[in-house]
Amino acid sequence: MALDNWFSNWSPPFSDSAFQQPIRNISDYQAGKFTPLPHLLPLFMTLNVVRHPDKSQRNPTGNLHTARSYQSRARAPTGLSSYGENYEYVEPPTKFDENKITRVSSKILGFDDPFKGTWSSIRSRTRAALPFEEEHKLNPLEVTGPFKTWYRWKVLDFDYPTNYEREEAILNKEYIPENNLPLGIEVYKDRIFLSMPKWKAGVPVTLAQLPRVPKEESPKLKPYPSWDWHSEKTCDVITSVFRMQADNCGRLWVLDSGKISITTEEAKQHCPPKLLIFDLQTDKLLKKYIFPKDFIKEDGLYSNIIVDIRNDDCNDAFAYMADVWRFGLVTYRLLDGEAWRVSDHLFFPDPLASAFKLHHLEFEWTDGIFGLALSPIDEENRDRLLYFHPLSSYREFFVKTSYLRNETQYDKGAFQVVGQSRGPSSHISSSVMDNNGIMYHLLVTQDSIGCWDSKKPYRRENLGILARSNETLVFPNDVRLDQDKKQSMWIVTNRLPYYLIEGLDTDAINFRVLSAYTDESIKGTICDPLVRTRYSHYNPSSELDCY
């Protein structure tokens, strides 16, 4: 442990600029002062190094704080070499013995977060011994930048018990193929889940599953948990699901809106909204929560859910559920089954962002709070942020979850704006944030997947594009993160405006399921923690935003 003690008292010499690449002390090496020590190599460290004359920094929300030094113990990630006063960029080593990597302590700079605490600057880099794709030797149907297409359909079909029952459902218009559209996605271990809200008549199944290892391009979907759970004859089963989330305790949280024929004149609240929690080991129902009448607003629509678990305590779980059309947020506490609803003006749509254009389609949507993403837990304050945004908006917002988790607390300023406007035509549907504080979001009118490193101010220069395609990424609607060691983001695209306005071309590919490794997708982009610009940490200018 002598090496560890030595590092705990060692501070690196900081220069006047931040570093983006692996660096090595060249002058000492050339002068013969540097002698490689095999028993210390490879030794790598990740440092967020920033120099500012007055040491003032701004966190992602634009608040001014002072950077503070602190010690942190973590396994050092691969790819960075030691450095001195004169530097040269070098490539990371391609081979090394992981068993020789030493746990070290180092002094690094942290940047205050919206809690006014300090985030760890060391980025966790977990590596699976054999990633899922390599383990199962999967070959994608298409490749779009870092994204790979695993499934695609012209229309959705379902795994009926018999062909006779399928033909009977078509005859009775209980199943109208072109009316079925996948909206939400979730991945847990070897299964993919898709939701099919009942926008129109003829949607027999609203929640389905398929294997993560594809055996065919356009498989029939298997109802989850079974056919018995899909009926409009009783409210005891599943009615109409927009989104769901799997937690790390092996449970699937399903938000049932209870609305059917949503886009037709026959639209109605067929059943009260409810939250269903299933055990993914047995596929049995664990818990049901039916929303009370005062949570159900006229023309409301509960469309998104995110689950908050602390310290791997499966009982200490909360769910946050968004009402996109009546602009509310419901917090549900699993421990005692209690729930409460809050509202704020930041949940409302922005009239300046309610006009949409996708290719040749022009339309108006006034959708409120929609996208939800949880930040990593701040270890100092044991709190985290819920990032959110209306679909009809160009802005991002946040609230501390400690506020949402306390039903008796009231704070007029609890809900706040993050940074600047993204600019015109930057509507985002869903978003997620990984354990490193990287947000991934779906730019629905740009056929694009975007990202943001939350250690950097929220401004246009720090918002990256991971992939764009007017063929494979038309209206990316939902995104989720799996729980693999080498984590992937999963996306479903569905051409929703075409479905609602013109109808889908059933001779063309309309729906896709894609994925990308999170660490590989951001490499070299502005969302890569190693990439810096002059806007990476400094105060953005105060000019008015342009829409």
C-alpha positions in Angstrom: 0.0 0.0 0.0 3.0 2.3 -0.1 2.2 3.3 -3.6 -1.4 4.2 -2.6 -0.1 6.3 0.3 2.3 8.1 -2.0 -0.5 8.9 -4.4 -2.8 10.1 -1.7 -0.3 13.0 -0.9 0.6 13.8 -4.5 -0.9 16.6 -6.6 -0.3 16.8 -10.4 1.1 20.0 -11.8 -1.8 21.8 -13.5 -1.2 23.7 -16.7 -3.3 26.6 -18.1 -5.5 24.5 -20.3 -7.6 21.4 -20.1 -6.5 18.2 -21.7 -8.5 16.0 -24.0 -6.1 13.3 -25.0 -3.6 10.9 -23.3 -0.3 12.8 -22.6 3.2 11.9 -21.6 6.1 13.9 -20.1 8.5 14.0 -23.1 11.3 16.3 -21.9 12.2 14.2 -18.8 12.2 11.1 -20.9 14.5 12.6 -23.5 16.8 14.0 -20.8 17.1 10.6 -19.3 15.3 11.5 -16.1 12.4 9.2 -16.8 12.9 5.5 -16.3 9.9 3.2 -17.0 8.9 1.1 -14.1 7.4 -2.2 -15.3 5.9 -3.0 -11.9 4.0 0.3 -11.9 2.7 -0.1 -15.5 0.1 0.2 -16.8 -1.1 2.9 -14.3 -3.8 5.2 -15.7 -5.8 8.0 -14.3 -8.7 10.1 -15.5 -8.5 13.8 -14.5 -10.9 16.6 -15.1 -8.3 19.3 -15.2 -9.4 22.9 -15.7 -7.5 26.2 -15.0 -9.3 29.5 -14.6 -7.8 32.7 -13.3 -10.4 33.1 -10.5 -11.2 29.4 -10.2 -14.8 30.1 -10.8 -16.8 27.5 -12.6 -20.4 27.1 -13.7 -22.3 23.8 -13.3 -24.6 22.4 -16.0 -27.5 24.6 -14.7 -25.5 27.8 -15.2 -25.2 28.5 -11.4 -21.9 29.9 -10.3 -19.9 27.8 -7.8 -16.3 27.4 -6.9 -14.5 24.2 -7.8 -13.1 22.3 -4.9 -10.4 19.7 -4.6 -11.1 16.4 -2.9 -9.8 12.9 -2.7 -11.5 10.0 -4.4 -10.6 6.3 -4.5 -11.6 4.5 -7.6 -10.3 2.0 -10.1 -8.4 3.9 -12.7 -9.9 3.5 -16.2 -7.7 2.4 -19.1 -6.3 4.7 -21.8 -4.5 7.6 -20.0 -0.8 7.8 -19.4 1.1 9.9 -16.8 2.0 13.5 -17.6 4.4 16.3 -16.7 5.1 19.9 -17.8 5.8 19.4 -21.6 3.3 17.3 -23.4 2.7 15.2 -26.4 -0.5 13.5 -27.4 -0.1 9.7 -27.6 -2.4 6.9 -28.4 -3.7 4.7 -25.5 -2.1 1.3 -25.2 -4.1 -1.4 -27.0 -3.1 -4.3 -24.7 -2.5 -4.5 -21.0 -2.9 -6.9 -18.1 -6.0 -5.8 -16.2 -4.8 -7.7 -13.1 -1.9 -5.3 -12.8 -4.0 -2.1 -12.6 -3.5 -0.6 -9.2 -6.2 1.1 -7.2 -4.9 4.6 -6.5 -6.0 7.8 -4.7 -5.5 11.1 -6.6 -6.4 14.7 -6.1 -8.7 15.9 -8.8 -11.0 18.8 -9.4 -14.7 18.4 -8.9 -17.4 20.8 -10.1 -20.4 21.7 -7.9 -23.7 20.4 -9.1 -27.2 21.8 -8.6 -27.2 20.3 -5.1 -24.2 22.6 -4.2 -22.3 19.4 -3.5 -19.5 17.9 -5.4 -19.8 15.3 -8.1 -17.0 12.8 -8.5 -14.9 13.7 -11.5 -13.7 10.1 -12.1 -15.9 8.6 -14.8 -16.8 5.0 -14.1 -15.7 2.7 -17.0 -17.2 -0.8 -16.5 -16.3 -3.5 -19.0 -18.1 -6.7 -19.5 -15.9 -9.8 -20.0 -18.0 -10.6 -23.1 -20.7 -8.1 -24.2 -24.1 -9.5 -25.1 -23.6 -9.0 -28.9 -20.3 -10.8 -29.0 -21.5 -13.5 -26.7 -24.4 -14.4 -28.9 -22.5 -13.5 -32.2 -25.3 -11.1 -33.3 -25.3 -9.6 -36.8 -27.4 -6.4 -37.3 -29.8 -5.8 -40.1 -28.5 -2.3 -40.6 -25.8 0.0 -39.2 -26.5 3.8 -38.7 -23.4 5.3 -37.1 -22.9 3.6 -33.7 -26.5 2.2 -33.9 -27.4 -1.3 -35.0 -30.8 -2.4 -36.2 -32.0 -5.7 -34.7 -35.7 -5.8 -35.7 -37.8 -4.0 -38.2 -41.4 -4.3 -39.3 -43.7 -3.1 -42.0 -46.7 -3.9 -39.8 -46.9 -5.5 -36.4 -48.3 -9.0 -36.0 -49.0 -11.0 -32.8 -48.4 -14.6 -31.7 -52.0 -15.9 -31.6 -52.6 -19.3 -30.0 -53.9 -20.5 -33.4 -54.2 -19.1 -36.9 -57.9 -19.5 -36.7 -58.1 -17.1 -33.7 -55.9 -14.6 -35.7 -58.2 -14.7 -38.7 -61.3 -14.4 -36.5 -59.7 -11.3 -34.8 -59.1 -9.7 -38.2 -62.6 -10.5 -39.3 -64.1 -9.0 -36.2 -61.8 -6.0 -36.5 -60.3 -6.8 -33.1 -56.9 -6.8 -34.9 -56.3 -4.2 -37.7 -52.7 -4.6 -38.6 -52.0 -1.1 -39.9 -53.4 0.4 -36.6 -50.8 -1.1 -34.4 -47.7 1.0 -33.6 -44.9 0.4 -31.1 -44.3 3.4 -28.8 -42.3 2.4 -25.7 -39.4 0.1 -25.3 -37.6 -1.6 -22.4 -34.9 -4.3 -22.2 -34.3 -6.6 -19.3 -31.7 -9.4 -19.6 -32.7 -11.5 -22.7 -36.0 -9.9 -23.3 -37.2 -6.7 -25.2 -40.6 -5.2 -24.2 -42.7 -3.0 -26.6 -45.8 -1.1 -25.8 -48.6 -0.5 -28.3 -51.1 2.2 -27.1 -54.6 2.0 -28.3 -54.5 5.1 -30.5 -57.1 3.5 -32.8 -59.4 0.5 -32.8 -58.0 -2.9 -33.7 -55.1 -3.1 -31.2 -55.4 -6.5 -29.5 -52.2 -6.3 -27.4 -50.8 -3.2 -25.6 -47.7 -4.7 -24.1 -45.6 -7.4 -25.7 -42.2 -9.1 -25.6 -39.7 -10.6 -28.0 -36.3 -12.2 -27.5 -33.2 -10.1 -27.4 -31.4 -12.6 -29.6 -33.2 -12.1 -33.0 -34.1 -15.2 -34.9 -36.0 -13.3 -37.7 -36.3 -9.8 -39.0 -40.0 -9.2 -38.2 -41.1 -11.6 -35.5 -44.7 -11.9 -34.2 -45.0 -10.2 -30.8 -45.9 -12.3 -27.7 -48.3 -10.6 -25.3 -47.0 -9.9 -21.9 -47.5 -11.5 -19.5 -50.1 -13.5 -21.4 -53.2 -13.2 -23.6 -55.4 -13.2 -20.5 -54.1 -9.8 -19.5 -55.2 -8.1 -22.7 -58.9 -7.3 -22.9 -61.3 -4.3 -23.0 -64.0 -6.3 -21.2 -62.6 -5.6 -17.7 -60.4 -3.0 -16.0 -58.7 -5.7 -13.9 -56.2 -6.3 -16.8 -54.0 -4.1 -19.0 -55.9 -1.5 -21.0 -53.5 0.8 -22.9 -49.8 1.2 -22.2 -47.5 4.0 -23.4 -44.3 3.3 -21.4 -42.8 1.0 -18.8 -39.5 0.5 -17.0 -37.6 -2.4 -15.6 -35.7 -1.8 -12.3 -32.6 -3.5 -11.0 -34.7 -5.6 -8.7 -36.2 -7.6 -11.5 -39.5 -5.9 -11.7 -41.4 -4.3 -14.6 -43.3 -1.1 -13.8 -46.1 -0.7 -16.3 -48.0 2.6 -16.6 -51.5 1.9 -18.0 -53.1 5.1 -19.2 -56.6 3.5 -19.3 -57.5 5.4 -22.5 -58.6 3.8 -25.8 -59.2 5.0 -29.3 -57.2 8.1 -28.3 -57.0 9.7 -31.8 -60.6 9.1 -32.8 -64.0 10.6 -32.0 -64.6 7.6 -29.8 -61.7 8.5 -27.4 -62.6 7.8 -23.8 -61.1 7.0 -20.4 -62.1 3.4 -20.6 -60.5 2.5 -17.3 -58.8 4.6 -14.6 -55.1 4.9 -15.0 -53.1 2.4 -13.0 -49.6 1.3 -12.2 -48.9 -2.4 -12.4 -45.7 -4.0 -11.1 -44.7 -7.4 -12.4 -42.0 -9.9 -11.2 -39.8 -10.5 -14.2 -38.7 -13.9 -12.8 -42.3 -15.3 -12.6 -44.2 -12.7 -14.7 -46.7 -12.6 -11.8 -48.3 -9.3 -10.7 -46.7 -8.0 -7.5 -48.6 -4.7 -7.0 -51.4 -2.7 -8.5 -52.1 1.0 -7.8 -55.2 2.6 -9.2 -55.1 6.4 -9.6 -57.7 8.2 -7.5 -60.3 10.5 -9.2 -58.5 13.7 -8.3 -55.5 12.5 -10.3 -57.5 11.9 -13.4 -58.0 15.2 -15.2 -60.4 15.6 -18.2 -58.5 14.8 -21.4 -55.4 13.9 -19.4 -52.9 11.2 -20.5 -50.3 9.5 -18.4 -47.6 8.7 -20.9 -44.2 8.2 -19.2 -42.7 6.6 -16.1 -39.3 6.5 -14.4 -38.3 4.5 -11.3 -36.1 5.8 -8.6 -34.3 3.2 -6.3 -31.7 4.0 -3.7 -28.9 1.9 -2.2 -30.2 -1.2 -4.1 -33.0 -1.3 -1.5 -35.9 -2.7 -3.5 -38.4 -1.4 -1.0 -37.1 2.2 -1.1 -38.6 2.8 -4.6 -40.5 5.7 -6.1 -42.1 6.1 -9.5 -42.5 9.4 -11.2 -45.3 9.5 -13.8 -46.1 12.3 -16.3 -49.5 13.6 -17.5 -48.6 15.0 -20.9 -51.9 16.6 -21.7 -52.9 18.0 -18.3 -49.4 18.9 -17.2 -48.9 17.0 -13.9 -46.4 14.7 -12.3 -47.5 11.9 -9.9 -45.0 10.5 -7.4 -45.8 6.9 -6.1 -44.1 5.4 -3.1 -43.9 1.7 -3.1 -43.3 1.2 0.6 -46.8 2.2 1.7 -48.6 2.5 -1.7 -49.2 6.3 -1.3 -49.1 8.8 -4.2 -49.4 12.5 -4.7 -49.6 14.8 -7.7 -47.8 18.1 -8.3 -48.0 20.7 -11.1 -45.9 23.6 -12.2 -45.9 26.1 -15.1 -42.7 24.5 -16.5 -44.8 21.4 -17.3 -46.8 23.3 -19.9 -46.1 23.4 -23.6 -44.3 26.4 -25.1 -46.6 28.0 -27.8 -43.4 29.1 -29.7 -42.4 25.4 -29.9 -45.8 23.8 -30.7 -45.4 23.9 -34.5 -43.7 20.8 -35.8 -42.3 19.9 -39.2 -41.1 16.4 -40.1 -40.1 16.1 -43.8 -43.1 17.4 -45.7 -45.5 17.1 -42.7 -46.5 20.2 -40.8 -48.6 19.9 -37.7 -49.2 21.4 -34.2 -48.9 19.5 -30.9 -49.4 21.0 -27.5 -47.8 18.3 -25.4 -46.6 19.1 -21.9 -44.2 17.3 -19.6 -43.1 14.2 -21.4 -39.4 13.3 -21.2 -38.0 12.1 -17.8 -34.4 11.3 -16.9 -32.7 10.7 -13.5 -29.2 11.9 -12.7 -26.7 9.8 -10.8 -27.0 10.0 -7.1 -25.0 12.7 -5.4 -23.0 10.9 -2.7 -22.7 13.9 -0.5 -26.3 14.9 -0.3 -27.8 11.5 -1.1 -30.1 13.2 -3.6 -30.5 13.2 -7.4 -32.1 15.3 -10.1 -35.1 14.6 -12.2 -34.6 16.2 -15.6 -37.8 16.8 -17.6 -39.1 18.6 -20.6 -42.4 19.1 -22.4 -42.4 17.6 -25.9 -43.6 21.0 -27.2 -40.5 22.9 -26.0 -36.9 23.7 -26.8 -35.8 23.7 -23.1 -34.7 21.3 -20.4 -35.7 21.6 -16.7 -34.9 19.9 -13.4 -36.2 19.3 -9.9 -34.5 17.7 -6.9 -36.1 14.3 -6.2 -36.0 15.0 -2.5 -38.7 17.6 -3.2 -40.8 15.1 -5.2 -40.4 12.4 -2.5 -41.8 14.6 0.3 -45.5 15.0 -0.2 -45.7 17.7 2.5 -42.9 20.0 1.2 -43.7 23.0 -0.9 -41.1 25.2 -2.6 -42.2 27.7 -5.3 -38.7 27.6 -6.8 -38.2 23.8 -6.8 -38.6 23.5 -10.5 -35.8 25.2 -12.5 -34.6 25.8 -16.0 -31.4 24.1 -17.2 -29.1 26.3 -19.3 -30.1 27.7 -22.6 -32.6 26.9 -25.4 -31.6 24.2 -27.8 -32.7 26.3 -30.7 -35.5 25.8 -33.3 -36.8 22.4 -34.3 -35.1 20.7 -31.4 -38.2 18.9 -30.0 -37.2 15.9 -27.8 -39.4 13.0 -27.0 -37.7 10.7 -24.5 -34.4 10.9 -22.7 -32.2 8.9 -20.3 -29.1 9.6 -18.3 -26.4 7.0 -17.6 -24.3 6.6 -14.4 -21.7 8.9 -15.8 -24.1 11.8 -16.1 -24.4 11.6 -19.9 -27.9 12.3 -21.2 -29.1 10.7 -24.4 -32.2 12.2 -26.1 -34.3 11.7 -29.2 -34.6 14.7 -31.6 -37.9 13.6 -33.3 -38.1 16.3 -36.0 -34.4 16.0 -36.9 -34.3 12.2 -37.4 -31.5 12.2 -34.9 -30.1 10.9 -31.6 -28.5 13.5 -29.4 -26.5 13.7 -26.2 -25.3 16.0 -23.4 -22.6 15.7 -20.8 -24.2 17.1 -17.7 -20.8 18.2 -16.4 -20.9 20.8 -19.1 -23.3 23.8 -19.3 -26.5 23.1 -21.2 -26.0 25.2 -24.3 -26.0 24.4 -28.0 -22.2 24.1 -28.3 -22.3 21.2 -25.8 -25.2 19.3 -27.4 -23.9 16.5 -29.6 -25.4 14.4 -32.4 -24.7 10.7 -32.3 -26.5 9.6 -35.4 -28.9 11.0 -38.0 -30.8 9.3 -40.8 -34.0 10.1 -42.7 -34.4 6.4 -43.3 -33.6 4.4 -40.2 -34.2 7.1 -37.6 -37.5 8.7 -38.7 -39.2 9.8 -35.4 -37.2 8.0 -32.7 -39.8 7.8 -30.0 -38.5 6.1 -26.9 -35.0 5.3 -25.4 -34.0 3.1 -22.5 -30.8 1.9 -21.0 -30.2 -1.8 -20.4 -28.5 -3.1 -17.2 -25.5 -4.9 -18.8 -22.0 -4.2 -17.6 -21.2 -2.8 -21.1 -24.3 -0.7 -21.2 -26.4 0.0 -24.4 -29.1 2.4 -25.1 -32.2 0.9 -26.9 -34.4 2.9 -29.3 -37.7 2.3 -31.1 -38.6 4.4 -34.1 -42.1 4.5 -35.4 -42.9 7.3 -37.9 -45.7 8.5 -35.5 -46.8 11.7 -37.4 -47.2 9.7 -40.6 -49.4 7.2 -38.7 -51.5 9.9 -37.2 -51.8 12.2 -40.3 -51.5 10.2 -43.5 -51.5 6.6 -42.4 -48.5 4.3 -42.8 -47.2 2.8 -46.0 -47.5 -0.9 -45.2 -45.2 -1.8 -48.1 -42.3 0.0 -46.4 -40.4 -0.5 -43.2 -42.1 1.6 -40.5 -40.7 0.4 -37.2 -37.2 -0.4 -36.0 -35.5 -1.5 -32.8 -31.9 -0.3 -32.5 -29.2 -0.2 -29.9 -25.7 1.3 -29.4 -23.1 0.9 -26.7 -23.2 4.1 -24.7 -19.4 4.4 -24.3 -18.7 3.8 -27.9 -21.5 6.1 -29.2 -20.1 9.3 -27.5 -16.4 8.7 -28.2 -14.9 11.7 -29.9 -18.2 13.8 -29.6 -18.7 16.8 -27.5 -20.4 14.5 -25.0 -17.2 12.6 -24.5 -15.8 13.7 -21.1 -12.3 13.9 -22.7 -13.5 16.4 -25.3 -13.3 20.1 -24.2 -14.3 23.3 -25.9 -14.1 26.9 -24.6 -17.6 26.4 -23.4 -17.0 23.2 -21.5 -16.9 24.8 -18.1 -16.9 28.6 -18.4 -19.8 31.0 -18.0 -22.0 31.1 -21.1 -22.8 34.6 -22.4 -26.0 36.2 -21.3 -27.5 37.0 -24.7 -31.1 36.3 -25.2 -32.0 32.9 -26.5 -33.2 32.5 -30.1 -36.1 30.2 -30.9 
